[in-house]
Amino acid sequence: MPADTFYVYMVRCSNGALYTGMTTDVPRRVGEHNAARGARYTAVHAPVDLVWTEAHPDRSSAMKREAQIKRLSRIKKLTLISGPSTPKNKVPLTDGRGAVDGRKRKVKRRGSADAAKPLSETAFARGRRWLAKRDPDMASIQRELGAPPMWARDPGFPTLVQIILEQQVSLQSARAAFKKLSTSAAPLTPRRFLQLDDASLKSFGFSRQKTAYCRRLAQSIVEGNLDLDLLPAMATTEALTALQRVKGIGRWTADIYLLAALGRPDVWPSGDMALASAVQMVKRLPARPSPDELEEMSQVWRPWRAVAARMLWHYYLNRTRPRR
């Protein structure tokens, strides 16, 4: 590296913390950190791994940039690390409104996805390639595990009932309850569901709360307050709003329905605990990110966040599945 170029860098310490510094020789500086000669903090939390660098033409601009990055939250630092690079590997900080250093700029997205068009196998592959180029951690998942399942579901009332059953319980218990319901009430329609009494639903594995939620859903469809056939033509925000008007369908349920049943490419279920655990593991975070933090971190994966979710779920299942 030329001596007249200054570099702002980040290293990940052994405790998961991100340390920011400035140097003219990145390999030498990382070596000093690992030899406990770099900084007091890294000496205590060595070894460190280099995760990000940014070149600057002079000391003054590098010092300003270093100060900017040190003021960022951990989530914003991780977003910066995962983000795309400009030709000089410098990612400008914005004010959240598309302005850089006070100047407005137009943001052009590449690899964009049609918000209302269902995710096809071709688009799924394109989204994975786009994510792998943008985020080294996604590239590692792709190399190690290959393509994840699409986990597609049939749109309609039965799928929504199954997703409601999956709220805050294991997938296995939800599947068991749904299988009993489907066997007893075939074909499963809103009117057929409303004919079932509490005792029958309890015997299938429905809680009192989920019995009420599914009844409200069925009643909303029968009364014409919710038309599931209209959702595919709606914009994502409009479809989410229409679903959440039914008591018992929260944001997570609506997100999963749009992701799996309607195949929306940029839906991101930030309330999903398995997804949060996967991000914690992949990004080596000391704690599981909150829904708000998960939402913020996902911005770098737009417009393919539903593809990113599938890749992260695939990683999570492979890491947590018992070894045989």
PyMOL commands that set and color helices and strands:
alter all, ss='L'
color gray80, all
select helices_A, chain A and resi 26-34+40-44+59-70+74-82+121-134+136-145+157-165+171-184+190-194+198-204+208-222+228-233+236-244+251-261+273-282+291-301+305-320
alter helices_A, ss='H'
color red, helices_A
select strands_A, chain A and resi 6-12+18-23+49-56+99-100+103-104
alter strands_A, ss='S'
color yellow, strands_A
deselect
rebuild
show_as cartoon
